[in-house]
Amino acid sequence: MKKNMRMSQSLTDSRFSGWGWSMIFFCMIIYFLYAALTTDVQNLLPDAFAAHYGLDAHVLLAYATPASIVGIIGGFIFSRMLLKISTRIVGALTLLVSGAAFALWGLCSTVLLYVLFLVMVCFFVSAFGFVAPTIMTDWFPRKKGVALGWATIGAPCSCAFFIPAFSAMLEQIGFKVAFVIVGVAIMIVGAISLVWVKETPERVGRYPDNMEPQLAEKLGADLQIETDDTEKITVRDVLKKRNAWLISIGFGLIWMVMVGVASQFVPRMMSVGYTHTQALHFLTITSMVGIPGSYLWGWIDGKVGPKIATIAYAANFALAMLFLNIGSNIVIVWVGCVMVGLGLGGVLNRIPSLIITYFGKAGFKQANSVITTISSFIRVLAFGIMAFLLTISQGNYTLPYTVFIVAEVVGIILLLLLKKRTE
């Protein structure tokens, strides 16, 4: 009886078992590093390298977008490797290499070397975005919503804690030493993961979802965790599925909007009269909201399913942009910032939950490699679209926010068209 009390009883409780929590904590670290090394650190590095080596910060920043595209290609390559190679091995390998690259990055005194290591870091760190959700869906195929909700807390923690901490390290312990300390720490995580990570719960004598098989089958009967039509699915099969394109484009638009708003959050706040310090204060609070927001969207997923949860997520972000667009007083601005924070916290747990629901556990790796890659290419359009619209509007954010609200609505409509079967 005591054993049964420790087992999970619903799709929204957090009874994951000790080993389950261990895997969630590992994925939390992976999401933390994924956000820190691919996105958040770009708030610091161009100016930091410019100050230390006399390089042009604007030139360095211009290479962030091409490096991101290389990262998308790398993500696809590593996602295909996950079909053939152990998740544990892929995770450890990319942690070790990206850690070594980051440690050496601080030695790059020329633009060429800076870009070379930027591309290297983006390429190998891109694997993290596939390793973490693969572990979570293998361990928690039915409870993936709440499990991913906990794991993706790592991403907003990066913006809230890594950026100020790394900034302080650069100033207080030395430029090159700061890079070495962070890089070695990443490599240590990679080495430990070789004995820490277990690809499936069965390897340590646990049930998937930490549920008795009979209850799991009952609760997950409509989730298509294992179906004959997904067990041997190929890339061509995925591309033929209507749901694959609805998720790829629908969520891609939603992801693009989030990236566009988040990347220009500080400049937008300054454009309406706030100082740089005040804008950073708004950003910090917004990032902190993303921490509980990550769990919240996972919990909602477990309650109403990933389709409705993702539509609600997108509607929340559309309203956030509306409030920030029309915000003429501090109350409306704060409401908009809180809603943006909720969006920052939930973005990474939405797409894997959608994919496993519509393609099953057996088809997840194959479908994820295709759908997430397509969505990622749409995501990076955010920078070009935002720049183009700001040029037309002469720096006024009303036009880009209005266009992004429309894009969010289109994404919602596409997700509404999703059907239960993978057609």
Phi, psi and omega per residue, in radians:
M1 nan -0.715 3.119
K2 -1.081 -0.666 3.115
K3 -1.086 -0.741 -3.141
N4 -1.118 -0.609 3.132
M5 -1.125 -0.465 3.133
R6 -1.473 -0.231 3.135
M7 -1.391 2.655 3.125
S8 -1.200 2.488 -3.112
Q9 -2.042 -0.090 -3.118
S10 -2.689 3.034 -3.136
L11 -1.446 -0.091 -3.075
T12 -2.097 -0.068 3.102
D13 -1.397 2.924 -3.083
S14 -1.928 0.596 3.061
R15 -1.510 1.549 -3.056
F16 -1.787 -0.142 -3.025
S17 1.373 2.819 -3.128
G18 -1.029 -0.789 3.123
W19 -1.149 -0.671 3.118
G20 -1.087 -0.794 3.098
W21 -1.109 -0.594 3.109
S22 -1.082 -0.761 3.116
M23 -1.190 -0.633 3.085
I24 -1.103 -0.739 3.134
F25 -1.127 -0.704 3.087
F26 -1.059 -0.802 -3.138
C27 -1.170 -0.531 3.056
M28 -1.069 -0.748 3.082
I29 -1.103 -0.750 -3.129
I30 -1.088 -0.774 3.113
Y31 -1.152 -0.624 3.081
F32 -1.036 -0.863 -3.132
L33 -1.184 -0.646 3.134
Y34 -1.037 -0.822 3.130
A35 -1.233 -0.725 -3.070
A36 -1.131 -0.803 -2.977
L37 -1.517 -0.355 -3.113
T38 -1.770 -0.481 -3.029
T39 -2.211 -1.052 -2.969
D40 -1.077 -0.662 -3.071
V41 -1.154 -0.312 3.108
Q42 -1.211 -0.238 3.029
N43 -1.250 -0.319 -3.055
L44 -1.976 -0.787 -2.885
L45 -1.081 -0.807 -3.120
P46 -0.966 -0.831 3.141
D47 -1.203 -0.644 -3.125
A48 -1.143 -0.782 3.105
F49 -1.182 -0.619 3.114
A50 -1.092 -0.749 -3.120
A51 -1.229 -0.658 -3.034
H52 -1.443 -0.688 -3.049
Y53 -1.979 -0.025 3.131
G54 1.323 0.426 3.119
L55 -1.477 2.938 3.123
D56 -1.533 2.000 -3.083
A57 -1.069 -0.636 -3.120
H58 -1.189 -0.641 3.091
V59 -1.144 -0.766 3.141
L60 -1.108 -0.747 -3.126
L61 -1.133 -0.553 -3.110
A62 -1.101 -0.424 -3.123
Y63 -1.467 -0.049 -3.115
A64 -1.133 -0.702 -3.122
T65 -1.182 -0.871 3.077
P66 -1.033 -0.630 3.112
A67 -1.144 -0.627 3.098
S68 -1.124 -0.661 3.105
I69 -1.143 -0.723 3.050
V70 -1.049 -0.674 3.099
G71 -1.082 -0.677 3.110
I72 -1.109 -0.772 3.108
I73 -1.088 -0.743 3.088
G74 -1.070 -0.706 3.107
G75 -1.035 -0.722 3.115
F76 -1.120 -0.747 3.132
I77 -1.066 -0.804 -3.118
F78 -1.228 -0.561 3.092
S79 -1.148 -0.575 3.075
R80 -1.267 -0.614 3.090
M81 -1.084 -0.579 -3.127
L82 -1.119 -0.330 3.087
L83 -1.322 -0.375 -3.060
K84 -2.002 -0.503 -3.018
I85 -2.064 2.601 3.131
S86 -0.942 2.412 3.068
T87 -1.011 -0.677 3.126
R88 -1.041 -0.768 -3.114
I89 -1.200 -0.795 3.128
V90 -1.064 -0.768 3.131
G91 -1.081 -0.829 -3.119
A92 -1.119 -0.766 -3.129
L93 -1.044 -0.842 -3.087
T94 -1.246 -0.557 3.051
L95 -1.134 -0.785 -3.120
L96 -1.114 -0.806 -3.095
V97 -1.229 -0.776 -3.127
S98 -1.160 -0.613 3.076
G99 -1.116 -0.763 3.112
A100 -1.110 -0.735 3.140
A101 -1.112 -0.732 -3.135
F102 -1.153 -0.698 3.132
A103 -1.056 -0.643 -3.113
L104 -1.484 -0.283 -3.075
W105 -1.010 -0.650 -3.110
G106 -1.126 -0.236 3.138
L107 -1.554 -0.088 -3.019
C108 -1.368 1.860 -3.045
S109 -1.754 0.016 3.109
T110 -2.182 2.799 3.123
V111 -1.056 -0.734 -3.114
L112 -1.039 -0.828 3.141
L113 -1.174 -0.695 3.103
Y114 -1.002 -0.847 -3.113
V115 -1.153 -0.695 3.129
L116 -1.011 -0.808 -3.118
F117 -1.351 -0.520 3.022
L118 -1.045 -0.831 3.128
V119 -1.113 -0.715 -3.140
M120 -1.099 -0.798 3.126
V121 -1.099 -0.837 -3.139
C122 -1.048 -0.693 -3.111
F123 -1.100 -0.896 -3.055
F124 -1.363 -0.615 3.128
V125 -1.183 -0.431 3.119
S126 -0.992 -0.477 3.124
A127 -1.094 -0.502 -3.097
F128 -1.038 -0.610 -3.125
G129 -1.195 -0.183 3.084
F130 -1.938 -0.581 -3.136
V131 -1.116 -0.851 -3.072
A132 -1.083 -0.911 3.134
P133 -1.141 -0.495 3.085
T134 -1.147 -0.766 3.088
I135 -1.085 -0.776 -3.097
M136 -1.126 -0.728 -3.115
T137 -1.315 -0.468 3.053
D138 -1.255 -0.618 3.138
W139 -1.455 -0.620 -3.028
F140 -2.322 1.175 -3.079
P141 -1.102 -0.576 3.128
R142 -1.652 -0.612 -3.117
K143 -1.680 0.462 -3.064
K144 -1.070 -0.517 -3.114
G145 -1.058 -1.013 -3.086
V146 -1.246 -0.592 3.111
A147 -1.137 -0.805 3.083
L148 -1.144 -0.558 3.092
G149 -1.031 -0.753 3.079
W150 -1.217 -0.812 -3.041
A151 -1.113 -0.719 -3.068
T152 -1.330 -0.026 2.993
I153 -0.988 -0.480 -3.140
G154 -1.000 -0.608 -3.080
A155 -1.133 -0.940 3.100
P156 -1.167 -0.447 3.067
C157 -1.087 -0.533 3.130
S158 -1.086 -0.864 -3.114
C159 -1.143 -0.644 -3.074
A160 -1.328 -0.579 -2.993
F161 -2.091 -0.716 -3.061
F162 -1.151 -0.771 -3.065
I163 -1.072 -0.904 3.107
P164 -1.124 -0.616 -3.122
A165 -1.189 -0.809 -3.124
F166 -1.187 -0.622 3.086
S167 -1.065 -0.751 3.113
A168 -1.141 -0.683 3.123
M169 -1.094 -0.745 -3.136
L170 -1.032 -0.646 -3.080
E171 -1.457 -0.616 -2.941
Q172 -1.721 -0.563 -3.087
I173 -1.984 -0.007 3.082
G174 1.906 2.490 -3.057
F175 -1.035 -0.985 -3.057
K176 -1.200 -0.681 -3.125
V177 -1.111 -0.665 -3.140
A178 -1.056 -0.755 3.122
F179 -1.132 -0.716 -3.123
V180 -1.126 -0.761 -3.122
I181 -1.065 -0.826 -3.139
V182 -1.147 -0.772 -3.128
G183 -1.073 -0.772 3.126
V184 -1.141 -0.663 3.101
A185 -1.052 -0.722 3.113
I186 -1.126 -0.727 3.124
M187 -1.129 -0.631 3.094
I188 -1.110 -0.739 3.081
V189 -1.046 -0.729 3.125
G190 -1.083 -0.762 -3.140
A191 -1.148 -0.758 -3.139
I192 -1.133 -0.609 -3.075
S193 -1.087 -0.412 3.129
L194 -1.064 -0.543 3.103
V195 -1.860 -0.248 -3.079
W196 -1.482 -0.860 -2.965
V197 -1.330 2.334 3.021
K198 -2.093 2.144 -3.019
E199 -1.106 -0.601 -3.110
T200 -2.366 2.687 3.119
P201 -1.144 -0.470 3.142
E202 -1.072 -0.463 -3.132
R203 -1.143 -0.388 3.122
V204 -2.082 0.398 3.056
G205 1.269 0.526 3.126
R206 -2.030 2.782 3.057
Y207 -1.533 2.612 2.966
P208 -0.995 2.460 -3.114
D209 1.170 0.066 -3.045
N210 0.947 0.697 -3.118
M211 -2.115 2.571 2.955
E212 -1.055 2.404 -3.045
P213 -0.931 -0.667 -3.105
Q214 -1.152 -0.748 3.130
L215 -1.199 -0.712 3.139
A216 -1.049 -0.749 -3.139
E217 -1.120 -0.677 -3.127
K218 -1.176 -0.800 -3.093
L219 -1.271 -0.526 -3.068
G220 -1.808 0.307 -3.042
A221 -1.048 -0.539 -3.083
D222 -1.759 0.213 -3.068
L223 -1.746 -0.059 3.086
Q224 0.965 0.818 -3.109
I225 -1.139 -0.736 3.074
E226 -2.328 2.079 3.081
T227 -2.411 2.643 -3.079
D228 -1.044 -0.589 -3.035
D229 -1.373 -0.123 3.112
T230 -1.918 -0.158 -3.008
E231 -1.174 -0.593 -3.109
K232 -2.126 0.648 -3.074
I233 -1.231 2.531 3.130
T234 -2.027 3.016 3.096
V235 -1.034 -0.746 3.122
R236 -1.072 -0.703 3.109
D237 -1.081 -0.749 -3.137
V238 -1.074 -0.789 -3.092
L239 -1.162 -0.349 3.103
K240 -1.475 -0.205 -3.072
K241 -1.438 2.244 3.100
R242 -1.030 -0.751 -3.120
N243 -1.101 -0.545 3.137
A244 -1.078 -0.761 -3.132
W245 -1.279 -0.609 3.098
L246 -1.111 -0.742 3.116
I247 -1.234 -0.800 -3.097
S248 -0.999 -0.893 -3.080
I249 -1.395 -0.771 -3.118
G250 -1.050 -0.923 3.132
F251 -1.277 -0.536 3.084
G252 -1.008 -0.743 3.098
L253 -1.126 -0.738 3.135
I254 -1.111 -0.729 3.124
W255 -1.163 -0.701 3.120
M256 -1.048 -0.775 -3.137
V257 -1.095 -0.775 3.140
M258 -1.050 -0.788 -3.135
V259 -1.129 -0.744 3.140
G260 -1.067 -0.781 -3.138
V261 -1.214 -0.790 -3.090
A262 -1.133 -0.701 -3.077
S263 -1.216 -0.395 -3.118
Q264 -2.003 0.361 -3.059
F265 -1.089 -0.883 -3.104
V266 -1.128 -0.866 3.105
P267 -1.033 -0.626 3.139
R268 -1.147 -0.769 3.135
M269 -1.114 -0.639 3.122
M270 -1.225 -0.510 -3.117
S271 -1.198 -0.334 3.135
V272 -1.846 0.283 2.958
G273 1.956 -0.106 -3.141
Y274 -1.447 2.605 3.089
T275 -1.303 2.921 3.120
H276 -1.061 -0.699 3.127
T277 -1.120 -0.762 3.115
Q278 -1.131 -0.694 3.129
A279 -1.105 -0.717 3.090
L280 -1.126 -0.620 3.090
H281 -1.098 -0.785 3.075
F282 -1.026 -0.753 -3.108
L283 -1.112 -0.732 -3.140
T284 -1.093 -0.816 3.127
I285 -1.114 -0.715 3.123
T286 -1.064 -0.732 3.118
S287 -1.136 -0.673 3.121
M288 -1.118 -0.639 3.099
V289 -1.102 -0.549 -3.136
G290 -1.112 -0.388 -3.112
I291 -1.172 -0.984 3.036
P292 -1.212 -0.438 3.130
G293 -1.076 -0.631 3.116
S294 -1.041 -0.846 3.126
Y295 -1.152 -0.700 -3.092
L296 -0.989 -0.815 -3.124
W297 -1.183 -0.564 3.058
G298 -1.159 -0.703 3.125
W299 -1.148 -0.759 3.106
I300 -1.068 -0.687 3.092
D301 -0.979 -0.797 -3.135
G302 -1.151 -0.488 -3.119
K303 -1.422 -0.803 -2.999
V304 -2.037 -0.087 -3.128
G305 1.670 2.731 -3.042
P306 -1.165 -0.561 -3.124
K307 -1.109 -0.941 -3.127
I308 -1.158 -0.678 3.134
A309 -1.078 -0.720 -3.116
T310 -1.242 -0.639 3.076
I311 -1.125 -0.735 3.095
A312 -1.119 -0.683 3.097
Y313 -1.035 -0.831 -3.123
A314 -1.147 -0.708 3.113
A315 -1.089 -0.678 3.092
N316 -1.043 -0.753 -3.091
F317 -1.251 -0.622 3.093
A318 -1.101 -0.737 3.106
L319 -1.146 -0.652 3.115
A320 -1.038 -0.794 3.127
M321 -1.136 -0.645 3.117
L322 -1.095 -0.789 3.132
F323 -1.107 -0.734 3.130
L324 -1.199 -0.509 -3.137
N325 -1.252 -0.696 -3.065
I326 -1.772 -0.057 -3.037
G327 -1.030 2.011 3.121
S328 -1.996 -0.075 3.084
N329 -2.412 2.874 -3.001
I330 -1.117 -0.553 -3.119
V331 -1.132 -0.846 -3.139
I332 -1.123 -0.676 3.108
V333 -1.080 -0.782 3.137
W334 -1.128 -0.686 3.090
V335 -1.065 -0.779 3.103
G336 -1.070 -0.704 -3.137
C337 -1.155 -0.717 3.108
V338 -1.087 -0.734 -3.138
M339 -1.185 -0.627 3.039
V340 -1.116 -0.723 3.103
G341 -1.025 -0.737 3.092
L342 -1.067 -0.641 3.107
G343 -1.181 -0.717 3.120
L344 -1.057 -0.606 -3.092
G345 -1.327 -0.418 -2.994
G346 -1.837 -0.140 -2.946
V347 -1.104 -0.693 -3.042
L348 -1.342 -0.306 3.131
N349 -1.669 -0.027 -3.100
R350 -1.380 -0.875 -2.994
I351 -1.198 -0.732 3.109
P352 -1.130 -0.582 3.121
S353 -1.177 -0.700 3.077
L354 -1.101 -0.777 -3.052
I355 -1.136 -0.799 -3.107
I356 -1.197 -0.511 3.121
T357 -1.188 -0.687 -3.057
Y358 -1.701 -0.199 3.128
F359 -2.182 -0.011 3.067
G360 1.352 2.861 3.112
K361 -1.100 -0.725 -3.094
A362 -1.182 -0.547 -3.116
G363 -1.676 0.038 -3.017
F364 -1.077 -0.884 -3.053
K365 -1.060 -0.755 -3.131
Q366 -1.139 -0.858 -3.110
A367 -1.177 -0.674 -3.118
N368 -1.103 -0.668 -3.119
S369 -1.104 -0.546 -3.109
V370 -1.527 -0.908 -3.010
I371 -1.166 -0.807 -3.125
T372 -1.138 -0.610 3.107
T373 -1.126 -0.796 3.117
I374 -1.100 -0.788 3.124
S375 -1.068 -0.626 -3.127
S376 -1.180 -0.650 3.086
F377 -1.132 -0.667 3.074
I378 -1.166 -0.675 -3.130
R379 -0.994 -0.780 -3.052
V380 -1.270 -0.165 3.038
L381 -1.154 -0.304 -3.085
A382 -0.962 -0.742 -3.057
F383 -1.157 -0.791 -3.137
G384 -1.179 -0.741 -3.137
I385 -1.128 -0.781 3.132
M386 -1.069 -0.776 -3.138
A387 -1.105 -0.743 -3.140
F388 -1.101 -0.797 -3.104
L389 -1.216 -0.614 3.101
L390 -1.197 -0.560 3.087
T391 -1.156 -0.785 3.139
I392 -1.112 -0.727 -3.067
S393 -1.517 0.031 -3.141
Q394 1.016 0.756 3.060
G395 1.562 -0.019 3.112
N396 -1.474 2.260 -3.037
Y397 -1.495 -0.050 -3.135
T398 -1.076 -0.781 -3.122
L399 -1.114 -0.948 -3.138
P400 -1.072 -0.635 3.120
Y401 -1.154 -0.668 3.120
T402 -1.149 -0.765 3.107
V403 -1.094 -0.719 -3.129
F404 -1.199 -0.575 3.059
I405 -1.107 -0.741 3.094
V406 -1.073 -0.764 3.127
A407 -1.076 -0.669 3.116
E408 -1.118 -0.720 3.120
V409 -1.130 -0.723 3.100
V410 -1.064 -0.750 3.098
G411 -1.037 -0.728 3.113
I412 -1.086 -0.775 -3.128
I413 -1.061 -0.750 -3.141
L414 -1.102 -0.712 3.138
L415 -1.213 -0.536 3.087
L416 -1.108 -0.418 -3.118
L417 -1.445 -0.095 3.121
L418 -1.069 2.387 3.090
K419 -2.017 2.782 -3.000
K420 -1.076 -0.722 -3.125
R421 -1.458 2.631 -3.107
T422 -1.397 1.359 -3.097
E423 -1.928 nan nan
